[in-house]
Amino acid sequence: MQKEDLVPADTPPVLRRFAEWFCDTFEIRGICDLGYIVNITAMNLNIGDGQGRFGSGMGQDHEDPPLAARDHLVASYGTTIADNAPEVDELLDRVAQAKSTILSVLRALWTPPSRLTCCCCGASTTGRQWYNRDNGFGICRDCIDCIDMTRHTVTECVSLYGVRGITYDLPSDQP
Ligand SMILES: [Zn+2]
């Protein structure tokens, strides 16, 4: 069976991207994991019932939905995260860094897209604010494609710009 078959058909693209990023980053490869991550994330963010249906107000009403989603994911995948978390700064604890990055990505996902100014070329682009960028600034698709290949590792790129399909290069950002 294809991995894709187990992701609910109506999964919002940004949630799917989050689950793919999570699996890629922490080397999670079970055939059920992508769908499971989509569902528990949606349920905690109050945008899904945890059983493949999506819409606002369908999940659990938490005080801090991204934090609840992060904690649920860490409870489920803590050992895998500890084994596979990429090192961002050798002086910092890898698990703590991973937990902090997951929460930042979930907080970005939780905010609606907006018009941002590309920090590199100054163009207007659609994205979600990333905590490590000045307010109102993001990165456009053309610029990230140059930066990816030449100046930074994938891990550094996440730290600087967030995640493709969540904070930049959104499907709705047509040229
Ligand atoms: Zn640009």
Boltz pocket constraint, residues with backbone or C-beta under 6 A from the ligand:
constraints:
  - pocket:
      binder: B
      contacts: [[A, 118], [A, 119], [A, 120], [A, 121], [A, 122], [A, 123], [A, 139], [A, 140], [A, 141], [A, 142], [A, 143], [A, 144]]
      max_distance: 6.0
